Amino acid sequence: MIKTIEHIIPKYNQSEVDSFEDYNQFMDASVELLKQTIEMLWFVVGISYCDEKGDSKVLNKKEAVIGGNIIRYIKLNISFLQNTCEAKIEIASILSRCIGETYVNIKFLIANTEERVIRNYIKNSLITEKGLWNKIKENIEKRGGDSEQIEFRMNESIKRSFDRSDFDLDEVSKSSKWQSISKRADEVAGKEFYSIFYGLSSHSIHGNWQDIYTYHLKNTEGGFKLKFEWNDSQPQIIEATVLMNLDLLELLEQTFPNQKLKAKIKELFTYQASLIKSHENYLKNK
């Protein structure tokens, strides 16, 4: 686990950023900055959830819910980075939606650490498990009580899920008090997050026409042709992820105070702002 962040410094200074003349330079700067924010997220995990050897401490339920979401967030970031570097914006766009929802979940859970909120978060995920349990039970009853081996294994897996989550099957119904993603996003990420970032990225998740038209087809005389090649990533999609990373790091630093981390976040926020401004000027004058 990363124990220091002094080595994390912006790759380019302000004059170098202002002199960027092509897309590749902006991509290089954006990718390197994304890597650095991921390193800083690992640093937070190290100082907050790990012992001196770098192994995970034993966590209570509240700590596990938030800490587990942070690990999910980092893993999604790494996959996003990989697909961005492989010039596969189709996959990076799908992952960005997952990153956005996990970002909202972490902020919401940190802001609402009451036991009932944590339990509602866990309980909501068990609704699908309970539905599957009921369906298996119904199928067994239709056969006069004879169960298949696969049904036995599935039921055992569902029971383990409930046991680990500290819920009884009878406690879970189809209803849920866990707030919708739109309400959670409005509370912790601003009114525009859901409609702009989350809403637009839904095209990539669901394979809507906008996704198909943008990434998988090309115009030709009289109609369309299939587009077999992958599409290159753009700095803008990295900018959004970096901004979420830095915002989350700022919140985590307030939860797990660290002066070196605080100073580094401020430095990278300033650097990110300069990259965005320079890139916008580049696009405007292109």
N, C-alpha and C positions, 0 to 999 in steps of 0.2 A: 504494500500500500504506500502511496506517495506521502512522504513525511515533510517535504519542503516545497515551496513554490517560488523561491527567489529567482530560479532560472527562467521563469515565465516572463518574457518581455515581448512587446510587439515586434514583429519581424521587420517592419518598415517604419521610418520616422515620417514626420508630417510632410517634409519637402518631397520625399520619395513617393508618398501616396498622392500628393498633388500632381506629380509628374507622370502618373500612370497613363499609358496611351493605348492599351488594348485590353480585351476581355480576359486574357490569360493572367495578367498581372492582378486584376481584381479577384479572380478565382483563387490564385495562389495565396493572396493575403487573407481572403475569407476562410479558406480551408485551414490555414495555419492557426487562425484565431479560434476556429471551432475546436481544433485539437486542444488548444490551450484551455478553453473553458471546460472541456471534458476532463482534462488533468486536474483542474481546480475542483470539479465535482468529486473526483476520487479523493482529493485532499480532504474535503469535508467529511467524506465517509470515514477516512482514516482517523481524523481527530475526534469524531463524534461517536462512531459505532464500533471501533476496533481497539484491541488491547495493544500493548507495547510490541508484540510479535507481529501485529498486522492481521490477527485473526479476529473474527467477529465476536463481540461480547454476547452474552445471553440477554435477549431483549424481552421486555414484557409486551403485551398485546398492542398497546398504543405505539410503542417504539418500533415494533415489527411492521405495523401497517405503514407508517411513514417511511421507515428505513427501507422496507421492501419496495415501495414505490420509487424511492430515489435510485435504487439499483436497477429497477426496470427502466427508469428514465435514462440512466447512463448507457445501458445496453442498447436502447433504441437510438441514442445519439451515435454510438459506435457504428451501428448498422447503417444509419443515415449517412455518416461520414464515408463509410466504405462504398456505398452505392453512388454517392456524389462523386467520389474520386474515380469510379469506374464509368462515369458518364451515363448513369441510368436514372434519369430524373423521374421516370415512371414509378420506380420503386421508392426513390427518395421522397416523392410526394405523398405516397401512401404512409410511409413512416413518419412524415412530418405531422400528419393528423394524429397518430398515436402519441407522438411526443407532446403535441398540444394538449391532449386530454390528460395525460399523466402529469404534465405541468400544472394544469388546473386542479387536479386531484391533490397533489402535494400541497399547494398553496391553501386549498380549502381545508384539508385535514390539519395543517399547522394552525390555521385560524380557528378551527373548531375541534378542540381536542377532548370535548366532553365524551364520557363513556357512551352515551346514547348515539352520538354521531359515528363513533368508531364501530359500534355494533350494527348500526344501520348500513354502513359501508360493507361490512362482512355479510350481513343478512341478505342484502340485495343480490350478492353474487351467488347465494345458495338457492335462489328462486328457480333457476334453470335446473339445478341438481334435483330439487324437490319435484319439479315437473317430470323429469326423466324417471325418477323413482316411482311416481304415480303411474306413468305409462307402462313401465315394466310390470308393476303390480297388476294393472288392468289386463295386460296380455297373458299373464300367468293364470289369472282367474278365468279368462276365456277358454283356456286349455284344461280347465278342471283342476288347477293347482300344480300342474307339471311345469317345472322351470328348466330352461336351457342352461348349460354351463356358463355361457357368456353372460346371461342375465344374472347369475349368481355373482360372477366376478364384478359386474358393473354395480350391483347393489352393495357389495362389500366396499368398493371404491367410494361410492356415495356416502356410506356410513362413516368411512374414514375422514372424508371431507368435513362432515358435520362434527365429528369428534374433535378434529384439530381446530375447528372454528368455535368450539364451545357452544354449539346450538343443538337442540333436539329437533328431530324432523317435524314434530307437531308445532314447533314455534314459528315455522316459516310458511307463509301463504303467498298468494299471487301478488298481493299488494306490497308496496315498499315505501318507506319514509325517506329513503335516500334521494336527495334532490336531483333533478334532471341536470344534464351537462350544461344546458343553457343557463339555468339558475346559478349553478356553481361558478360558471365562467363569468357571469354578470357580477357576482359578489367579489371575486378575487382577481379578475383579469380585465375588468372594464366592459362596458356595454357593447363595444364594437368587436371584441375578440370573437365571440361566437358567430356573429353574422358575417364578418369579413374573413378572418383566418380559418376558423373551424368550418364555416359554411362552404367556402370555396374549395377547401381541401376534400370535401365530401365527394366531389367529382371523381377523384382518384380512388377513393375507398370503394365506391359503388360501381365504378365503370360507367358513369353517365356519359351522355353524348359529348359533352365538352372534353372529357378525358380521351374518348375514342378519337374524336376529331383532331385534337391537339397532338396526340402522341402516336396514334396507330394508323392514321390515314393521311394521304396527301392528295391535294387537288390535282386534277388532270382534266383535259378537255373532255367535256361530256359527263364528268362525274368524279369518281375517286379511284385511287389505287391503294392497296395495302402497303403500309410502311413497316418493313421487316427490321430495320436497324433501330438501335437504341437512340434516345435523345440525350444530348448533353445537358448538364445541370447549369443553373444560372446563379450568380451571386445573391440575388434577391431571396431565394429559398434558404440559403445559408444564413443570411442576415437575420431572418425571422427566428431561426433556431438559436443563433448566438444571443440574440436579445432575450429570448426566454431563459437561456442558460444563465446569463448574467443577472437577470431579475431574480431568478430562483436562488442563485448564489448569494445575492444581497439579503434575501429573506433568511436563508440558512445561516448566514453569518450573524444575524440578529438572534437566532435561536442558539447557535453555538459560537459565541463571540471569539474573534481572533483578529488582532490588529493587522497582522501581515496579510491575511485574506482580505480584510476590508480595504486596505490600500491597493491591493492588486486588482480588486473588482473595479474600483474607481478608475484606475489606470486603463483597464481594458474597455470600460464604458466609453471613456474619452476617445480611445483609439477606434472603437467601433463606430462612433458618431462621425469621425473624420473619414472613415472608409465609405460610409453611406453617403455623406455629402459629396465626396469626390466621385463616387460612382454615378450619382444622380447628375452631376455636371458633365460627366463623360457621356452618359446617355442622351442628355439634352443637346450636346454639341456634335454628336455622332453623325 
